[in-house]
Amino acid sequence: MFSQKPLTISQAKAQLQFNEWYGNKEKYVILDTETTGLDTNAEIVDIAVISMSGDVLLHTFVKPIDPIPVDASVIHGITDKMVVNAPSWLDVLPQLYDVIKDKVVLIYNDQFDMRMMFQSLKRYKDTNTFQQYYDALHACYSDCVMRTYALLKGFDRWVKLEYACGYKTEHRALGDCMATLKVIQNSFNPKFTQAHYDELKLYHEQIAAANDPFASDGKPIDISDEDS
């Protein structure tokens, strides 16, 4: 049935997901951020959004409320001097919403970036527009490229973006958006269709049934070799 080792069901689902993302580009955008750190007080200092064709829809530094720690600057190279005249996160949000509304937002590590967007907004919880933007972010849909890539490759753990895209990145929002797009492009396989998935699913079901001694009416069945 298969000329090579068949995909697992998880791998097949991931392949269909990549095919959906790149095959229906108009429905998706790619987002990435850089931040002041990883903890619960970290804020966004750089954000970019691109289309699935690589067009830049939004790219700006963001001025955080707190200074950028040196250890964060070492990673992405962004300093307080570089963001001194940048808009605040509250000022960026209307522009961001305009480019992600009605889209599914693809992010390499969506749990982290979505947390950072909400976390940065909570620093402005006493402003008049806080609830409006909080609700707007909640209405957005995101999907995780990192988890889907790990499933496709059969990895038991997630891998860094640099590994997935195949080259060293500069840890900047726009560059990482482009790297995420590269992961999606490289994972796109239009030859694998829903029909292939259905065939694969049936194959795995048959294998599971053949190895299940209780597969027939709840009674043990003989699956030994008749010639033995």
C-alpha positions as CSV (number, residue, x, y, z in Angstrom):
1,M,0.0,0.0,0.0
2,F,2.8,2.4,0.9
3,S,6.2,2.6,-0.9
4,Q,7.8,3.9,2.3
5,K,7.1,3.9,6.0
6,P,3.7,5.5,6.4
7,L,3.1,8.6,8.4
8,T,1.5,8.4,11.8
9,I,-2.0,9.9,12.1
10,S,-0.5,12.8,14.1
11,Q,2.0,13.5,11.3
12,A,-0.7,13.2,8.7
13,K,-2.9,15.7,10.5
14,A,0.0,18.1,10.8
15,Q,0.7,17.8,7.1
16,L,-2.9,18.7,6.3
17,Q,-2.6,21.7,8.6
18,F,0.5,23.0,6.8
19,N,-1.2,22.4,3.5
20,E,-4.2,24.4,4.7
21,W,-2.1,27.3,5.9
22,Y,-0.1,27.6,2.7
23,G,-2.8,26.5,0.3
24,N,-5.2,29.2,1.6
25,K,-2.9,32.1,2.1
26,E,-5.5,34.8,2.2
27,K,-7.0,33.4,5.5
28,Y,-3.7,33.7,7.5
29,V,-1.0,36.1,8.7
30,I,2.2,35.4,10.6
31,L,3.1,37.3,13.7
32,D,6.2,37.5,15.9
33,T,7.4,39.6,18.9
34,E,10.5,40.4,20.8
35,T,10.3,41.2,24.5
36,T,12.0,42.5,27.6
37,G,12.2,38.9,29.0
38,L,10.2,35.8,29.6
39,D,8.7,36.4,33.1
40,T,5.2,37.7,34.0
41,N,6.4,41.3,33.9
42,A,8.0,41.2,30.4
43,E,6.7,43.5,27.7
44,I,6.8,43.6,23.9
45,V,9.5,45.8,22.3
46,D,9.3,44.7,18.7
47,I,6.4,43.3,16.7
48,A,5.9,42.3,13.1
49,V,3.1,40.8,11.0
50,I,3.5,39.6,7.5
51,S,1.2,38.0,4.9
52,M,1.6,34.5,3.7
53,S,3.3,36.0,0.6
54,G,5.9,37.7,2.7
55,D,4.4,41.2,2.5
56,V,5.1,43.3,5.6
57,L,1.7,44.4,7.1
58,L,3.1,45.8,10.4
59,H,6.6,46.3,11.8
60,T,7.5,48.6,14.6
61,F,9.5,48.9,17.8
62,V,7.4,49.3,20.9
63,K,8.4,51.5,23.9
64,P,7.9,49.4,27.1
65,I,7.0,50.9,30.4
66,D,10.1,49.4,32.1
67,P,13.7,49.6,30.8
68,I,14.9,46.8,28.6
69,P,17.2,44.5,30.7
70,V,20.7,44.0,29.4
71,D,20.3,40.3,29.1
72,A,17.3,40.7,26.8
73,S,19.2,43.2,24.7
74,V,22.0,40.7,24.3
75,I,19.6,38.3,22.7
76,H,17.7,40.6,20.2
77,G,20.0,43.6,20.1
78,I,17.2,46.1,21.0
79,T,18.1,48.8,23.5
80,D,16.3,51.6,25.4
81,K,17.8,54.1,23.0
82,M,16.3,52.3,20.0
83,V,12.8,52.5,21.4
84,V,12.8,55.9,23.0
85,N,10.6,57.4,20.3
86,A,8.6,54.3,19.5
87,P,4.9,54.1,20.1
88,S,3.6,52.5,23.3
89,W,1.8,49.1,23.1
90,L,-1.5,50.9,23.6
91,D,-0.7,53.0,20.5
92,V,0.3,50.0,18.5
93,L,-2.8,47.9,19.2
94,P,-5.2,49.7,16.8
95,Q,-2.7,49.1,13.9
96,L,-2.3,45.5,15.0
97,Y,-6.0,44.8,15.2
98,D,-6.5,46.2,11.7
99,V,-4.1,43.7,10.2
100,I,-5.1,40.6,12.2
101,K,-8.9,41.0,12.4
102,D,-10.7,38.3,10.4
103,K,-7.5,36.4,10.1
104,V,-6.0,33.4,11.8
105,V,-2.7,34.4,13.3
106,L,0.1,31.9,12.8
107,I,2.9,32.2,15.4
108,Y,5.9,29.9,15.9
109,N,5.2,29.7,19.6
110,D,1.7,31.1,20.0
111,Q,1.4,30.5,23.7
112,F,4.3,32.8,24.4
113,D,3.5,35.6,22.0
114,M,-0.2,35.7,22.8
115,R,0.7,35.8,26.5
116,M,3.1,38.7,25.9
117,M,0.4,40.6,24.0
118,F,-2.1,40.3,26.9
119,Q,0.7,40.9,29.4
120,S,1.8,44.1,27.8
121,L,-1.8,45.3,27.6
122,K,-2.4,44.7,31.3
123,R,0.2,47.3,32.1
124,Y,-2.5,49.8,30.8
125,K,-5.4,48.3,32.8
126,D,-6.3,51.7,34.3
127,T,-6.8,53.3,30.9
128,N,-10.2,53.9,29.2
129,T,-9.4,51.7,26.2
130,F,-8.1,48.7,28.1
131,Q,-11.3,46.6,28.0
132,Q,-11.9,47.4,24.3
133,Y,-8.4,46.1,23.3
134,Y,-8.5,43.2,25.8
135,D,-11.8,42.0,24.2
136,A,-10.4,42.5,20.7
137,L,-7.3,40.3,21.5
138,H,-9.6,37.7,22.9
139,A,-11.6,37.6,19.7
140,C,-8.4,36.8,17.7
141,Y,-7.6,33.2,16.6
142,S,-4.0,31.9,16.7
143,D,-2.3,28.7,15.7
144,C,1.1,27.3,16.7
145,V,3.6,26.5,13.9
146,M,6.1,25.1,16.4
147,R,3.8,22.4,17.8
148,T,2.5,21.5,14.3
149,Y,6.1,21.2,13.0
150,A,7.1,19.0,15.9
151,L,4.1,16.7,15.1
152,L,4.9,16.6,11.4
153,K,8.5,15.6,12.1
154,G,7.6,13.1,14.8
155,F,9.6,14.9,17.4
156,D,8.8,14.2,21.1
157,R,9.7,17.8,22.0
158,W,9.5,21.2,20.4
159,V,12.4,22.6,18.5
160,K,13.8,26.2,18.1
161,L,12.9,28.3,15.1
162,E,16.4,28.3,13.8
163,Y,16.4,24.5,13.6
164,A,13.0,24.4,11.9
165,C,13.8,27.1,9.3
166,G,17.3,25.8,8.6
167,Y,19.3,29.0,9.2
168,K,20.5,31.3,12.0
169,T,18.1,34.1,12.8
170,E,18.7,37.6,14.3
171,H,16.0,37.2,16.9
172,R,14.1,40.2,15.5
173,A,10.3,40.2,15.0
174,L,10.3,40.7,11.2
175,G,13.2,38.2,10.6
176,D,11.5,35.6,12.7
177,C,8.2,36.1,10.8
178,M,10.1,35.4,7.6
179,A,11.7,32.4,9.2
180,T,8.3,31.1,10.3
181,L,7.0,31.5,6.7
182,K,10.0,29.5,5.5
183,V,9.1,26.7,7.9
184,I,5.5,26.7,6.4
185,Q,6.8,26.8,2.8
186,N,9.2,23.9,3.4
187,S,6.5,21.8,5.1
188,F,3.9,22.4,2.4
189,N,3.2,19.2,0.4
190,P,0.3,19.6,-1.9
191,K,0.7,15.9,-3.1
192,F,-0.6,14.8,0.3
193,T,-4.4,15.2,0.2
194,Q,-7.4,14.5,2.3
195,A,-7.8,11.3,0.3
196,H,-4.3,10.2,1.3
197,Y,-5.2,11.0,4.9
198,D,-8.4,8.9,4.7
199,E,-6.4,6.0,3.2
200,L,-3.8,6.3,5.9
201,K,-6.3,6.4,8.7
202,L,-8.0,3.2,7.4
203,Y,-4.6,1.6,7.2
204,H,-3.8,2.4,10.9
205,E,-7.3,1.2,11.9
206,Q,-6.7,-2.1,10.2
207,I,-3.3,-2.5,11.8
208,A,-4.8,-1.7,15.2
209,A,-7.6,-4.2,14.7
210,A,-5.3,-6.9,13.6
211,N,-3.3,-6.5,16.8
212,D,-6.3,-6.3,19.1
213,P,-7.3,-9.8,20.4
214,F,-10.7,-8.4,21.4
215,A,-11.5,-6.8,18.1
216,S,-14.3,-9.3,17.2
217,D,-17.5,-8.8,19.2
218,G,-15.5,-8.3,22.4
219,K,-14.2,-11.9,22.2
220,P,-10.6,-13.0,21.8
221,I,-9.7,-13.8,18.2
222,D,-6.9,-15.9,16.9
223,I,-4.2,-13.7,15.3
224,S,-1.5,-16.4,15.2
225,D,0.2,-17.4,12.0
226,E,-1.9,-20.2,10.5
227,D,1.2,-22.0,9.1
228,S,3.0,-22.1,12.5
